[in-house]
């Protein structure tokens, strides 16, 4: 479908606080209805019928997000809002992001790839941003398929230049202690070398004590 057709999902907003869901001057109710449909499908789909239940709506939302910047930004605000929960893994929880990230490791290849593609498009195909919201472990499959592992660039889409990404206070506070593989905060671990040095010092102290007692 031509990208211009996705604009039909938007209509001019009234800006008077009346009925309807508005976003950046547009009535976004049609897009929100698609999002509600995804939520219902996520809550009712079983592993057996995952592909049939989820593939059509995931593909639809991905193409909408890829084809229209307003739709993409609205979907991102609902699916990948500014990150506050940094203590739990991205796949843990009942938010829309959590439910979708869980599917990134689904045994159903079609669903797994469609979910990863949707989230990647919402991140404007920026690898660092995707890892921030999903964790490297969950994103590894998509990155490998697209040749983006180990710094590869792959084929990128064209997106608006505005950033749309700002760190919350919670994320900024723990940013340096977030494990990028897990996608959440992790208590610092002692470096193996430090541990070895401690063992060596302990052995030296023991040898010294034993030699003094001889």
Secondary structure, 3 states (H helix, E strand, C coil): CCHHHHHHHCEECCCCCCCCCEECCEECHHHHHHHHHHHHHHHHCCCCCHHHHHHHHHHHHHHHHHHCHHHHHHHHHHHCCCCCCCCCCCCCCCCHHHHHHHHCCCCCHHHHHHHHHHHHHHCCCCHHHHHHHHCHHHHHHHHHHCCCHHHCCCCCCCCCCCCCCCCCHHHHHHHHHEECCCCEECCCCCCHHHHHHHHHHHHHHHHHHHHHHC
